[in-house]
Amino acid sequence: MQVSIETLEGLERKMTVQIPSERVSEAVEKKLRDLSKTVRIDGFRPGKVPLKVVQQKYGGHVRQEVIGEVIESSYQEALVQEKVRPAGMPSIDSVSSEDHEDVSYTATFEVFPEIETLELASIEVEKPNVEISDKDFDEMLQKLREQRKGWKETKGAAKQGYQVMVDFEGRIDGELFEGGAGKDMAVEIGTGQMLAEFEAGLEGIKSSEQKTVEVNFPEDYHGADVAGKKAEFTMKATKVSKPELPELDEDFAKGFGIQDGDLDKMRVDIRANMEKEKDDRLKMHIKNKVMSGLLDHNAIIAPSAMVAEEVQSLRTQAAQRMGQDPESVDESSFPKELFDVEATRRVQLGLLIGEVIRKEKIELDQALVESTIEEMAIAYEQPDQVRDYYRQNQQARSGVENMVLEDQVVAHILEKSKVTEQDASFDDLMNGKL
């Protein structure tokens, strides 16, 4: 078998393979002999059909079948022979398969990029040093109270944070428009539930009062019929309510699963949850910084075939988030351009992470896998079921193993890179301000 490889643009390669005619002929003859033992042809007893008759009737079909099999097997042999690692499936063309002549074809494919050296020491990572202060804890308690707030009707004027039950009608150029009217709609001022000018128009209104306000729809408003237009809304408040926060008492504690209503236990649990959220967010923040540094200091080309697969994966995820059937989603609904940058980045990082594992000889720590599964299990009411699930489901366990191995890569890079610490607030960390 003769093999030659031509380098095309970027990672693309064109491999020409020539297979001796004898290999094809021998395979065809073997298939025909096997077929003659089972084929049924009128005038002949089963297993007694002459090979020549079988060849005349089935020879063409068998030859095409053999050529397909030979191309598939020889392609793999040629890759091993030439020590080539393809990224994605090949495009097979220019097949020449005349009788009694050598079979030849070309396979066009991309290869994985070669990474001669990894640069880890130049990566700089700023590690936030975050402590949860009493102020942070008090603010969290306030947020939890606000999440469980009730509403108390008031005769006073509505303001930021108040809820207004409102009947409204909107007109553009004096005409009612579709979707521009509502009755007994609860609007909490300042939440962005409605357009800012609409909510601002409710400030100062009292129960049973009526106002007219102008609202400008943004150019990119989701309703194409009203986007960029000015509307006039007539609004009548049927009820104005102010927020009423629950007291920090036994009932409040019971709402957080503290059966005896012990406020001290509740505070301990809340702080523990805050610490866990902080640790999880720090871990993700540092990981993102490490990955960005790895990519910034190690240029790599992403094979287009792998990017295309990742684009499709992201498209499927987007469809599922929007409640659509991924099977029915086409490119017109979710254009490739929406996912190209993220898909390329994911492929590049995947290749670099694999290279770090290989060159730095990082081995999966099974003890870490077990402790991760244990940590996941104890968060559930029946932890044994979770443990059994990961013991019995290899695919699920593989997902955890991949996550742990990636964490090991991050830890390894942190050891090699330049790490500095910087004090940061809990609020900045949790709100993505770092």
Secondary structure as a PSIPRED ss2 file (coil, helix, strand):
# PSIPRED VFORMAT (PSIPRED V4.0)

   1 M C   1.000  0.000  0.000
   2 Q E   0.000  0.000  1.000
   3 V E   0.000  0.000  1.000
   4 S E   0.000  0.000  1.000
   5 I E   0.000  0.000  1.000
   6 E E   0.000  0.000  1.000
   7 T E   0.000  0.000  1.000
   8 L C   1.000  0.000  0.000
   9 E C   1.000  0.000  0.000
  10 G C   1.000  0.000  0.000
  11 L C   1.000  0.000  0.000
  12 E E   0.000  0.000  1.000
  13 R E   0.000  0.000  1.000
  14 K E   0.000  0.000  1.000
  15 M E   0.000  0.000  1.000
  16 T E   0.000  0.000  1.000
  17 V E   0.000  0.000  1.000
  18 Q E   0.000  0.000  1.000
  19 I E   0.000  0.000  1.000
  20 P C   1.000  0.000  0.000
  21 S H   0.000  1.000  0.000
  22 E H   0.000  1.000  0.000
  23 R H   0.000  1.000  0.000
  24 V H   0.000  1.000  0.000
  25 S H   0.000  1.000  0.000
  26 E H   0.000  1.000  0.000
  27 A H   0.000  1.000  0.000
  28 V H   0.000  1.000  0.000
  29 E H   0.000  1.000  0.000
  30 K H   0.000  1.000  0.000
  31 K H   0.000  1.000  0.000
  32 L H   0.000  1.000  0.000
  33 R H   0.000  1.000  0.000
  34 D H   0.000  1.000  0.000
  35 L H   0.000  1.000  0.000
  36 S H   0.000  1.000  0.000
  37 K C   1.000  0.000  0.000
  38 T C   1.000  0.000  0.000
  39 V C   1.000  0.000  0.000
  40 R C   1.000  0.000  0.000
  41 I C   1.000  0.000  0.000
  42 D C   1.000  0.000  0.000
  43 G C   1.000  0.000  0.000
  44 F C   1.000  0.000  0.000
  45 R C   1.000  0.000  0.000
  46 P C   1.000  0.000  0.000
  47 G C   1.000  0.000  0.000
  48 K C   1.000  0.000  0.000
  49 V C   1.000  0.000  0.000
  50 P C   1.000  0.000  0.000
  51 L H   0.000  1.000  0.000
  52 K H   0.000  1.000  0.000
  53 V H   0.000  1.000  0.000
  54 V H   0.000  1.000  0.000
  55 Q H   0.000  1.000  0.000
  56 Q H   0.000  1.000  0.000
  57 K H   0.000  1.000  0.000
  58 Y H   0.000  1.000  0.000
  59 G H   0.000  1.000  0.000
  60 G H   0.000  1.000  0.000
  61 H H   0.000  1.000  0.000
  62 V H   0.000  1.000  0.000
  63 R H   0.000  1.000  0.000
  64 Q H   0.000  1.000  0.000
  65 E H   0.000  1.000  0.000
  66 V H   0.000  1.000  0.000
  67 I H   0.000  1.000  0.000
  68 G H   0.000  1.000  0.000
  69 E H   0.000  1.000  0.000
  70 V H   0.000  1.000  0.000
  71 I H   0.000  1.000  0.000
  72 E H   0.000  1.000  0.000
  73 S H   0.000  1.000  0.000
  74 S H   0.000  1.000  0.000
  75 Y H   0.000  1.000  0.000
  76 Q H   0.000  1.000  0.000
  77 E H   0.000  1.000  0.000
  78 A H   0.000  1.000  0.000
  79 L H   0.000  1.000  0.000
  80 V H   0.000  1.000  0.000
  81 Q H   0.000  1.000  0.000
  82 E H   0.000  1.000  0.000
  83 K C   1.000  0.000  0.000
  84 V C   1.000  0.000  0.000
  85 R C   1.000  0.000  0.000
  86 P E   0.000  0.000  1.000
  87 A C   1.000  0.000  0.000
  88 G C   1.000  0.000  0.000
  89 M C   1.000  0.000  0.000
  90 P C   1.000  0.000  0.000
  91 S E   0.000  0.000  1.000
  92 I E   0.000  0.000  1.000
  93 D E   0.000  0.000  1.000
  94 S E   0.000  0.000  1.000
  95 V E   0.000  0.000  1.000
  96 S E   0.000  0.000  1.000
  97 S C   1.000  0.000  0.000
  98 E C   1.000  0.000  0.000
  99 D C   1.000  0.000  0.000
 100 H C   1.000  0.000  0.000
 101 E C   1.000  0.000  0.000
 102 D C   1.000  0.000  0.000
 103 V E   0.000  0.000  1.000
 104 S E   0.000  0.000  1.000
 105 Y E   0.000  0.000  1.000
 106 T E   0.000  0.000  1.000
 107 A E   0.000  0.000  1.000
 108 T E   0.000  0.000  1.000
 109 F E   0.000  0.000  1.000
 110 E E   0.000  0.000  1.000
 111 V E   0.000  0.000  1.000
 112 F C   1.000  0.000  0.000
 113 P C   1.000  0.000  0.000
 114 E C   1.000  0.000  0.000
 115 I C   1.000  0.000  0.000
 116 E C   1.000  0.000  0.000
 117 T C   1.000  0.000  0.000
 118 L C   1.000  0.000  0.000
 119 E C   1.000  0.000  0.000
 120 L C   1.000  0.000  0.000
 121 A C   1.000  0.000  0.000
 122 S C   1.000  0.000  0.000
 123 I C   1.000  0.000  0.000
 124 E E   0.000  0.000  1.000
 125 V E   0.000  0.000  1.000
 126 E E   0.000  0.000  1.000
 127 K E   0.000  0.000  1.000
 128 P E   0.000  0.000  1.000
 129 N E   0.000  0.000  1.000
 130 V E   0.000  0.000  1.000
 131 E C   1.000  0.000  0.000
 132 I C   1.000  0.000  0.000
 133 S C   1.000  0.000  0.000
 134 D H   0.000  1.000  0.000
 135 K H   0.000  1.000  0.000
 136 D H   0.000  1.000  0.000
 137 F H   0.000  1.000  0.000
 138 D H   0.000  1.000  0.000
 139 E H   0.000  1.000  0.000
 140 M H   0.000  1.000  0.000
 141 L H   0.000  1.000  0.000
 142 Q H   0.000  1.000  0.000
 143 K H   0.000  1.000  0.000
 144 L H   0.000  1.000  0.000
 145 R H   0.000  1.000  0.000
 146 E H   0.000  1.000  0.000
 147 Q H   0.000  1.000  0.000
 148 R C   1.000  0.000  0.000
 149 K C   1.000  0.000  0.000
 150 G E   0.000  0.000  1.000
 151 W E   0.000  0.000  1.000
 152 K E   0.000  0.000  1.000
 153 E E   0.000  0.000  1.000
 154 T C   1.000  0.000  0.000
 155 K C   1.000  0.000  0.000
 156 G C   1.000  0.000  0.000
 157 A C   1.000  0.000  0.000
 158 A C   1.000  0.000  0.000
 159 K C   1.000  0.000  0.000
 160 Q C   1.000  0.000  0.000
 161 G C   1.000  0.000  0.000
 162 Y C   1.000  0.000  0.000
 163 Q E   0.000  0.000  1.000
 164 V E   0.000  0.000  1.000
 165 M E   0.000  0.000  1.000
 166 V E   0.000  0.000  1.000
 167 D E   0.000  0.000  1.000
 168 F E   0.000  0.000  1.000
 169 E E   0.000  0.000  1.000
 170 G E   0.000  0.000  1.000
 171 R E   0.000  0.000  1.000
 172 I E   0.000  0.000  1.000
 173 D C   1.000  0.000  0.000
 174 G C   1.000  0.000  0.000
 175 E E   0.000  0.000  1.000
 176 L E   0.000  0.000  1.000
 177 F E   0.000  0.000  1.000
 178 E E   0.000  0.000  1.000
 179 G E   0.000  0.000  1.000
 180 G E   0.000  0.000  1.000
 181 A E   0.000  0.000  1.000
 182 G E   0.000  0.000  1.000
 183 K E   0.000  0.000  1.000
 184 D E   0.000  0.000  1.000
 185 M E   0.000  0.000  1.000
 186 A E   0.000  0.000  1.000
 187 V E   0.000  0.000  1.000
 188 E E   0.000  0.000  1.000
 189 I C   1.000  0.000  0.000
 190 G C   1.000  0.000  0.000
 191 T C   1.000  0.000  0.000
 192 G C   1.000  0.000  0.000
 193 Q C   1.000  0.000  0.000
 194 M C   1.000  0.000  0.000
 195 L C   1.000  0.000  0.000
 196 A H   0.000  1.000  0.000
 197 E H   0.000  1.000  0.000
 198 F H   0.000  1.000  0.000
 199 E H   0.000  1.000  0.000
 200 A H   0.000  1.000  0.000
 201 G H   0.000  1.000  0.000
 202 L H   0.000  1.000  0.000
 203 E C   1.000  0.000  0.000
 204 G C   1.000  0.000  0.000
 205 I C   1.000  0.000  0.000
 206 K C   1.000  0.000  0.000
 207 S C   1.000  0.000  0.000
 208 S C   1.000  0.000  0.000
 209 E C   1.000  0.000  0.000
 210 Q E   0.000  0.000  1.000
 211 K E   0.000  0.000  1.000
 212 T E   0.000  0.000  1.000
 213 V E   0.000  0.000  1.000
 214 E E   0.000  0.000  1.000
 215 V E   0.000  0.000  1.000
 216 N E   0.000  0.000  1.000
 217 F C   1.000  0.000  0.000
 218 P C   1.000  0.000  0.000
 219 E C   1.000  0.000  0.000
 220 D C   1.000  0.000  0.000
 221 Y C   1.000  0.000  0.000
 222 H C   1.000  0.000  0.000
 223 G C   1.000  0.000  0.000
 224 A C   1.000  0.000  0.000
 225 D C   1.000  0.000  0.000
 226 V C   1.000  0.000  0.000
 227 A C   1.000  0.000  0.000
 228 G C   1.000  0.000  0.000
 229 K C   1.000  0.000  0.000
 230 K E   0.000  0.000  1.000
 231 A E   0.000  0.000  1.000
 232 E E   0.000  0.000  1.000
 233 F E   0.000  0.000  1.000
 234 T E   0.000  0.000  1.000
 235 M E   0.000  0.000  1.000
 236 K E   0.000  0.000  1.000
 237 A E   0.000  0.000  1.000
 238 T E   0.000  0.000  1.000
 239 K E   0.000  0.000  1.000
 240 V E   0.000  0.000  1.000
 241 S E   0.000  0.000  1.000
 242 K E   0.000  0.000  1.000
 243 P E   0.000  0.000  1.000
 244 E E   0.000  0.000  1.000
 245 L C   1.000  0.000  0.000
 246 P C   1.000  0.000  0.000
 247 E C   1.000  0.000  0.000
 248 L C   1.000  0.000  0.000
 249 D C   1.000  0.000  0.000
 250 E H   0.000  1.000  0.000
 251 D H   0.000  1.000  0.000
 252 F H   0.000  1.000  0.000
 253 A H   0.000  1.000  0.000
 254 K H   0.000  1.000  0.000
 255 G C   1.000  0.000  0.000
 256 F C   1.000  0.000  0.000
 257 G C   1.000  0.000  0.000
 258 I C   1.000  0.000  0.000
 259 Q C   1.000  0.000  0.000
 260 D C   1.000  0.000  0.000
 261 G C   1.000  0.000  0.000
 262 D C   1.000  0.000  0.000
 263 L H   0.000  1.000  0.000
 264 D H   0.000  1.000  0.000
 265 K H   0.000  1.000  0.000
 266 M H   0.000  1.000  0.000
 267 R H   0.000  1.000  0.000
 268 V H   0.000  1.000  0.000
 269 D H   0.000  1.000  0.000
 270 I H   0.000  1.000  0.000
 271 R H   0.000  1.000  0.000
 272 A H   0.000  1.000  0.000
 273 N H   0.000  1.000  0.000
 274 M H   0.000  1.000  0.000
 275 E H   0.000  1.000  0.000
 276 K H   0.000  1.000  0.000
 277 E H   0.000  1.000  0.000
 278 K H   0.000  1.000  0.000
 279 D H   0.000  1.000  0.000
 280 D H   0.000  1.000  0.000
 281 R H   0.000  1.000  0.000
 282 L H   0.000  1.000  0.000
 283 K H   0.000  1.000  0.000
 284 M H   0.000  1.000  0.000
 285 H H   0.000  1.000  0.000
 286 I H   0.000  1.000  0.000
 287 K H   0.000  1.000  0.000
 288 N H   0.000  1.000  0.000
 289 K H   0.000  1.000  0.000
 290 V H   0.000  1.000  0.000
 291 M H   0.000  1.000  0.000
 292 S H   0.000  1.000  0.000
 293 G H   0.000  1.000  0.000
 294 L H   0.000  1.000  0.000
 295 L H   0.000  1.000  0.000
 296 D H   0.000  1.000  0.000
 297 H C   1.000  0.000  0.000
 298 N C   1.000  0.000  0.000
 299 A C   1.000  0.000  0.000
 300 I C   1.000  0.000  0.000
 301 I C   1.000  0.000  0.000
 302 A C   1.000  0.000  0.000
 303 P C   1.000  0.000  0.000
 304 S H   0.000  1.000  0.000
 305 A H   0.000  1.000  0.000
 306 M H   0.000  1.000  0.000
 307 V H   0.000  1.000  0.000
 308 A H   0.000  1.000  0.000
 309 E H   0.000  1.000  0.000
 310 E H   0.000  1.000  0.000
 311 V H   0.000  1.000  0.000
 312 Q H   0.000  1.000  0.000
 313 S H   0.000  1.000  0.000
 314 L H   0.000  1.000  0.000
 315 R H   0.000  1.000  0.000
 316 T H   0.000  1.000  0.000
 317 Q H   0.000  1.000  0.000
 318 A H   0.000  1.000  0.000
 319 A H   0.000  1.000  0.000
 320 Q H   0.000  1.000  0.000
 321 R H   0.000  1.000  0.000
 322 M C   1.000  0.000  0.000
 323 G C   1.000  0.000  0.000
 324 Q C   1.000  0.000  0.000
 325 D C   1.000  0.000  0.000
 326 P H   0.000  1.000  0.000
 327 E H   0.000  1.000  0.000
 328 S H   0.000  1.000  0.000
 329 V C   1.000  0.000  0.000
 330 D C   1.000  0.000  0.000
 331 E C   1.000  0.000  0.000
 332 S C   1.000  0.000  0.000
 333 S C   1.000  0.000  0.000
 334 F C   1.000  0.000  0.000
 335 P C   1.000  0.000  0.000
 336 K H   0.000  1.000  0.000
 337 E H   0.000  1.000  0.000
 338 L H   0.000  1.000  0.000
 339 F C   1.000  0.000  0.000
 340 D H   0.000  1.000  0.000
 341 V H   0.000  1.000  0.000
 342 E H   0.000  1.000  0.000
 343 A H   0.000  1.000  0.000
 344 T H   0.000  1.000  0.000
 345 R H   0.000  1.000  0.000
 346 R H   0.000  1.000  0.000
 347 V H   0.000  1.000  0.000
 348 Q H   0.000  1.000  0.000
 349 L H   0.000  1.000  0.000
 350 G H   0.000  1.000  0.000
 351 L H   0.000  1.000  0.000
 352 L H   0.000  1.000  0.000
 353 I H   0.000  1.000  0.000
 354 G H   0.000  1.000  0.000
 355 E H   0.000  1.000  0.000
 356 V H   0.000  1.000  0.000
 357 I H   0.000  1.000  0.000
 358 R H   0.000  1.000  0.000
 359 K H   0.000  1.000  0.000
 360 E C   1.000  0.000  0.000
 361 K C   1.000  0.000  0.000
 362 I C   1.000  0.000  0.000
 363 E C   1.000  0.000  0.000
 364 L C   1.000  0.000  0.000
 365 D C   1.000  0.000  0.000
 366 Q H   0.000  1.000  0.000
 367 A H   0.000  1.000  0.000
 368 L H   0.000  1.000  0.000
 369 V H   0.000  1.000  0.000
 370 E H   0.000  1.000  0.000
 371 S H   0.000  1.000  0.000
 372 T H   0.000  1.000  0.000
 373 I H   0.000  1.000  0.000
 374 E H   0.000  1.000  0.000
 375 E H   0.000  1.000  0.000
 376 M H   0.000  1.000  0.000
 377 A H   0.000  1.000  0.000
 378 I C   1.000  0.000  0.000
 379 A C   1.000  0.000  0.000
 380 Y C   1.000  0.000  0.000
 381 E C   1.000  0.000  0.000
 382 Q C   1.000  0.000  0.000
 383 P H   0.000  1.000  0.000
 384 D H   0.000  1.000  0.000
 385 Q H   0.000  1.000  0.000
 386 V H   0.000  1.000  0.000
 387 R H   0.000  1.000  0.000
 388 D H   0.000  1.000  0.000
 389 Y H   0.000  1.000  0.000
 390 Y H   0.000  1.000  0.000
 391 R H   0.000  1.000  0.000
 392 Q H   0.000  1.000  0.000
 393 N C   1.000  0.000  0.000
 394 Q H   0.000  1.000  0.000
 395 Q H   0.000  1.000  0.000
 396 A H   0.000  1.000  0.000
 397 R H   0.000  1.000  0.000
 398 S H   0.000  1.000  0.000
 399 G H   0.000  1.000  0.000
 400 V H   0.000  1.000  0.000
 401 E H   0.000  1.000  0.000
 402 N H   0.000  1.000  0.000
 403 M H   0.000  1.000  0.000
 404 V H   0.000  1.000  0.000
 405 L H   0.000  1.000  0.000
 406 E H   0.000  1.000  0.000
 407 D H   0.000  1.000  0.000
 408 Q H   0.000  1.000  0.000
 409 V H   0.000  1.000  0.000
 410 V H   0.000  1.000  0.000
 411 A H   0.000  1.000  0.000
 412 H H   0.000  1.000  0.000
 413 I H   0.000  1.000  0.000
 414 L H   0.000  1.000  0.000
 415 E H   0.000  1.000  0.000
 416 K H   0.000  1.000  0.000
 417 S C   1.000  0.000  0.000
 418 K E   0.000  0.000  1.000
 419 V E   0.000  0.000  1.000
 420 T E   0.000  0.000  1.000
 421 E E   0.000  0.000  1.000
 422 Q E   0.000  0.000  1.000
 423 D E   0.000  0.000  1.000
 424 A E   0.000  0.000  1.000
 425 S C   1.000  0.000  0.000
 426 F H   0.000  1.000  0.000
 427 D H   0.000  1.000  0.000
 428 D H   0.000  1.000  0.000
 429 L H   0.000  1.000  0.000
 430 M H   0.000  1.000  0.000
 431 N C   1.000  0.000  0.000
 432 G C   1.000  0.000  0.000
 433 K C   1.000  0.000  0.000
 434 L C   1.000  0.000  0.000
